Amino acid sequence: MRAPHHITTHPDTNINDFVASVFVASEVEEEDEPWAPPNHRRGGRRRRRSRFAGLPLALKAVVGVVVLAAFLTLADRWALLYAERRAADALKDRMHLSAAPEVEIAGFPFLTQLADDRLKSVTVTVPDVAADRVSLARVTATAHDVRLNAPDGPTSVRGAGIPRLDGDVLLSFDDLNRELGASQVSFTGHGHDRVLARGTLPVAGHDLRLRADARIRRDGDRAVATQIGGMRLDIGDLATYRPGVRASEGLHLTRSSAARLAHETGKAKALFAVPSVVRRLGVPDSAVREALRSDAKLARVTGTPRFVHRAMRLNLIDLALEHPALLKRLGFAPALLDALPRLTRPVLADQLSLGFRLPKPQRGELRLRDVRVEKDGIRVRIEGSGLAVGR
């Protein structure tokens, strides 16, 4: 290390000489020291450290609390997701579902609720729950103030008590159309309690057009009933079959089919050749004899509105029993005539029934509150009390 230069002033030295000597000495020292580039990074770190070190203690505490809260919130959400997944798997096994339901636990924080063995609310959504002949498209239920049975701590939950539950069941028209689609019938809503059934029904190798109306109503506290009315099967434009025993029910010619008899001489003469049919048509015997001898007179009789009206009132099911050959002449297949009487009102109503019944829980009560027909299907509001899951 170079020894420092000592500057000694003489009494005779003036101030200008002194300043000049100091300047020269400083230049000598700068020339002797080796040059090195400045280190900006090291200085920046010192400045940053000094800035953080200069923060107030209160601000440091706030930052620490925020970081800790973020970690606690993250841990709480992870615990919530884990609990929802475990609950979904348990419900899937217990209810024998093809897919795990959706489980959503409300309330924050979750861990404090778990430690208290009490959850604010739990919402479960289960798709495709079997109910009689159809599946319920979607069941959504929310349990309130759920009390957990965990004798050995939060990790040993054995069951839960549900003081109050509410939700809804959607019996979707898409599911009905798919599951009852063997008859190729589709269901649509019409009003708040009415469902229209339209489609085709295969009968004895023939596709008959089906029309029916269903009234949906609540049957007690646990069931939904269907009242089927206006049932009608159209055999092309030839005839219409309405199951029942009243005069307006049975198998009847359509208006267009009855009117065509005026131009189908062979079929009209076949009708007039049967005395019992003539009596039901109300045609005088003299007019029948003339009609059988003259096609022109036959056309005048069959072309009147009175004849068309009387022909439409004939129950062809009765005629099929008495004169099967006559019905075959009119265009009806024997197998179809044999199958139609077996399609009674109860049989058709059973095929179109949309009713179902809620399962009876082992503990507590589960009941219907309201039934409404909506655009997507039949929605049933449910409520329950004193229910339990597990042990």
Residue, then its C-alpha position, 0 to 999 in steps of 0.5 A: m500500500r502506497a504511503p500517503h503524501h504529506i504536504t507541509t506548508h512553509p511560512d513563506t508559501n502563499i495560498n495559491d501555491f498551497v492550493a496547487s500542491v493539493f491539486v497535484a497530490s490528488e491527481v497523483e493518488e487517482e493515477d496510482e489507483p487501478w480503474a474498475p467499472p461501477n457495480h450498479r447491481r450491488g448498489g441497487r440491492r442496497r437501495r432495495r434492502s434499505r427501502f424495505a427496512g425503512l417500511p413502518l412496522a405497522l405496514k409490515a404487519v399488514v402485509g404479513v396478515v394479508v399473506l397469512a389470510a391468503f394461505l388460510t383461504l386457499a387451505d379452506r377452499w382445498a378442504l371444501l373441494y375435498a369434502e364435496r368430492r368425498a360426499a359426491d362419491a358417498l352419495k353415488d355408492r349409496m344411491h347406486l348412481s351411474a355418475a357422481p352427483e354435484v355437491e355444493i357446500a355453502g358458507f365461509p369459512f368451511l373449516t370452522q363449520l366442520a369443526d363445529d359439526r354443523l354446515k349452513s347448507v348443502t345443495v345436491t344435484v342428481p341427474d337421472v334418478a329412477a322413478d317407476r317407468v321413467s327417469l327423473a331428469r334432474v333432482t336438486a335439493t338443498a339441506h339447511d343447517v346440516r348437523l354432522n355425526a362425527p364422534d372422533g373429529p371432522t375426519s370421522v363423519r358417519g352421517a348427517g341430520i337434516p332438519r329442513l330440506d327443499g328442492d325440486v324434481l324435473l321430469s323432462f319431456d326429453d327423457l319422456n320422449r326417449e324412454l317412452g319412445a317405443s311408441q314414437v310419442s312426444f310430449t309437450g307442455h300446454g298450460h300449467d297442468r296439461v301435457l299433450a301427447r302426439g305421435t304414432l302407435p304401432v298396432a298390428g303392423h300399422d302406424l296409427r296417429l295418436r292424440a291424447d291429453a294428460r292432466i297432471r295433478r298432485d296425488g296426496d303428499r308423495a305422488v303425481a297422478t296423470q289423468i289421460g283424456g281425449m285419446r284418439l287413434d287415426i287410421g290414416d284418413l279412413a277411420t278414427y278409433r276412440p277407446g270407450v263404450r259411449a256412442s261417440e267412442g269406438l271405430h268410426l269413419t272419418r267425414s272424408s271417408a264417409a263422403r267418398l262412399a258416394h263415388e265408391t259404388g261397390k262399397a256403398k252397395a256392400l253396406f246396403a246389402v246388410p239389413s242391420v247396417v241399413r237400419r242404422l243408417g236410417v235409409p228406407d227399404s224402398a230407397v235401398r231397393e232402388a239404390l241397389r238397382s240404379d247407380a244414379k239413385l245410389a249416388r243421390v242417397t249416399g251423397t246427402p249430408r244426412f247419409v254422411h252424418r249417419a255413416m260417421r255414427l256407425n261403430l265399425i267395431d260392432l260391424a266387424l264382429e257381425h260382418p268381418a267381410l264387410l269391413k275388409r271390403l271397406g279397407f280394414a285389415p282383419a288383424l287391425l280390427d282384432a287388435l283395436p278392441r284390446l286397446t282399451r282406455p286403461v291400456l292406453a292410459d297406462q302407456l301414456s302415464l307420466g305419474f311417479r311416487l316419491p320414495k319413503p325415507q327411512r327417517g323423517e318426512l319427504r313430501l310434494r309441495d307443488v306440481r307445475v307443467e313447464k316448457d321443459g317438463i313437469r316440475v315438482r317442488i319438494e320439501g322434507s324435515g327430520l331427514a338423516v343420511g348415513r348413521 
